[in-house]
Amino acid sequence: MNARRLLPAALTALGLLLAGCGIRPTEVPTDFGGAPSRVPCSLSQPDLAIQSSRGVPVQVFLLCGSSLVTVDRTVRVPEGTADAQRRVIVAQGLLDQLAAPPSAGEKAAGYTTHVPDGLKAEGPRPRDPADTLRLSSAPAGLAPYALAQIVCTLSDSAAAEGDGSVVLGGPDDTALRRYECTGELRSRPGTTLPPSTPVTTG
């Protein structure tokens, strides 16, 4: 018997063998997906305690995984507050929110904060630019994660000029710097320092 006659018989036998093992040949690839897993940085529902509190809606940057992620908060600002004082009140409220422990739902989703408790904000000194915020700790002395959280939160708030940057200084006479919140900083806050430039005082 030649090879040409053996080939069809062999293929038929192979097909019967596969069918007997319960394996059905198919030309369409099958993908059932990966095993179910918990998605980090995703809140299952809004925090009702935060929603029910009265105040100005704001957002702060918390750390989740290896990135900065925004969460909703509120800051209390008295009605009729002058703009200059309003900026400081908002800045202080944001610092307090950053230092506060994340809610139970946020902790379960993997949110954390590195901003120290008790950090204070003040407005500009006489020779400082009008949009300056002075912190009770020098920005350069803060941990990288904390500085990234503060820069991105303040630069994206009513405490700054709304251009993605914020002028920060410390309690002493060290030079002021304008810090920027960039996409790289938000995605790599622990290894990337906020871009900054010196600010000239009057």
N, C-alpha and C positions, 0 to 999 in steps of 0.2 A: 504493500500500500504506500503510495507516494505521499510526500509532505503536504501537497495541496488538499488532499482528501482528509488528512488528519487534522488540519487547522480548524475547519468548521466544527468538527466533532469535539475538539478540545474546548472551544469557546462555549459550546452548548453545555458541556459538562461543568464548566466553571460557573456559568449562570445558574445552573441547578443547585450547585453547591452553595453559592451565595444566598439563594432564596431559601435553602434549607436552614441556613444559620440565622435567618431573620434579617438579613441585610438587603435592603432594596437599593439598587443603583439609581442615582439621580444626577442630572446635569446642572441642577440649580443649587448653588451654595447655601447652606443653612447656618444662620447666626442667631443663637438664642440669647445673646448678650451675656454680660458678666453677672456675677453673683450680686444680689442686692447689697448696697452699702449705704451708710449714713453720710449725707452730704454736709460737709462742714461749712460754716459761714452762711448758713441759710436758716433764718428764723421761721419757725412754723406758723407763728401768728404774732401780730403786733403786741407790744407790751402795753397792756391796758393801764397800768399804773402811770406810765409815762404819758400816755395819751390823755389821761384824765387830769393831769396837773395843768394848771393855768400858767401861761407865760408865752414868750415869743418862741415860735418853732425854730430850732437850729439843728445842725448836724455836727457830730464830732467823729473823729477818726479813731477807731479802736484797732488793735492788732488781731488778725485772725489768720492762722496759718503763718505764712511768711509775708503777708501783705497788709496794707492799711485799708480798712473798710468803713464806710460811713454808717452811722446809726442815728436815729432821730432822738432828739432831746428837746427840752424847753428851758428857757432862761427868763427869770422874772426881771422886768424893767419897769420902774415906776412911771406912770403917765406924766407927761410934761417934762421929762428929763432932757436937759440940753444935749446937743449932739456930742460934744466933747466928752461929757460925763457918761453919756450912753455907751460910747465905745468902750470905756473902761469897765462899766458894769457888765456889758456883754462878754468882754474878754475874761473877766473874773468868773462869770457864770460858766463859761466854756471850760476854764481850767478846773473848776470844781467838778463839772460833769466828767471831765477826762480822768480825774483822780478817783472818782467814785467807783466802787466795785461794779462790774457789769451785772445786769439782772440775771435771775436764775435761767431764763430762756437763752440769754446771750452766752452765759457760761456753758450751757449744754451744747450750744452751737460752736463753741470754741473761741469765743471772744475774750480778749484780755487787755489790760492796760498797764503801761509802765510809767505813767505820769505820777510823780510823788504827791502825796497829800500835803496841803498847807501852802502850796505855791501861790503867790500873790501877784497881782497885776496893778500897775500904776500908769498914769498918763505921762505925757512928755514933761521934761524939765524946761525951764525958760529958754535954753538954747537948742533944744531938740526940735526936729521937724514935728509938725502938728499930728502926724499919724503914728508917732512913736509909742510903743508899749514897753515899759520897763518891768522886768520880772524880779521877784525877790531872790532868785538864783540866776547866776550868769548863764545864758543859753549854752555857751561853749562847755560849761561844766555838767550839763545834763547828759543822761545816758542817751545813746543814739536813737533808740526806739522812742523815748519820751520826747526828744527834740523833734523827731519826725512827726509824731502825733500833734504836738503843739503847733508847729509851723503850718501843717496842712489844715488843721482845724481853724486857726486864727486867720490864715490868709484867705479862707473861703467863707468868711463871716462878715457881719456888720461891724466887727471890731477893726477891720482893715479897709483898704480902699477898693477892694473888689477886683484887683488886677492879678490875683494869684500870688501875691507876695505880702510880707508883713515886716515892719521895722521893729526889731527887738534889741533891747539892751538889758544890762544887769543893774543891780542896786548901786554899783560903784561908778567910777568915771571911765570905764573901759569904752572903747569905740563902739558906736552903734553899727549894726549890719542889717541889710535888707535880705531876708530869707525868702526863697521861692519853694513852692510845692510843685514838684514835677512828677510825671508819670513814673519815672525810674525810682524816685523816692517812695512813691506809694507802693510800688511792687517790690522794692528791696530796702525797707526802712532800717534794717539792722546793719547793713553793709554799705549803704549810700548816705553820705552827709547832704543836708539841704544846700543847694547852691546859694551862695551869699556874696554880697558886695558891700564894701564900706559905705557908710552914710556920713556926709559932712554935716557937722552941727554949725549953728549960726554964731 
